[in-house]
Amino acid sequence: MKLSRRSFIKLVGATGAGLSLTQWGFNVQPIEAASNECRIQRAKEYTSICNFCSCGCGMICHVKDGKLINLEGDPDHIINEGALCSKGASQWEVANSDQRGVTPLYRAPGSDHWEEIDWDTAVEKIAQKMKDAREENWISEETVDGKTYKVNRTDAIGFLGGAQINNEECYLFTKMSRALGASFLEHQARV
Ligand code: SF4
């Protein structure tokens, strides 16, 4: 049987507690019943990555009825091995905050207020603006010290990645920026 580190710790903990209590004559049934009422029971478990800094600590998230009900460090994660700093541990509050923005906001040119728009409209607007910026600011050649080079790039678009983006997503993100001809590519953790 192949056991992950997390499963091993759970198993050892459960077995150890069961042995020591029954050995001393305790009735463990009420304890078992109480553990079955655990608040993460029937919650769906997901892994995620903390977005606050470049360490990229791994997290386990429990979601029930579409709501994050528990968040803890992932003991199987190579970076944090189950630990989270205060910022990472407080991310539970971020996800459940009533001040969290969940809808795109748009402020029209000249307007003094933001209005909620749907995601399709927001993506459409961003795509159109990127296309316009790229076409209006395309640099095909550059002359340095009297020599002209083909450069094919735009300096009008910059990409900023975040710590929650994993390696594979970073790869795609970089590919997309290069394909668009954008040379300014940065990471939030370096800013
Ligand atoms: S838990 Fe703390 S150390 Fe880890 S990525 Fe988040 S902010 Fe950084």
Boltz pocket constraint, residues with backbone or C-beta under 6 A from the ligand:
constraints:
  - pocket:
      binder: B
      contacts: [[A, 50], [A, 51], [A, 52], [A, 53], [A, 54], [A, 55], [A, 56], [A, 57], [A, 80], [A, 83], [A, 84], [A, 85], [A, 86], [A, 87], [A, 88], [A, 89]]
      max_distance: 6.0
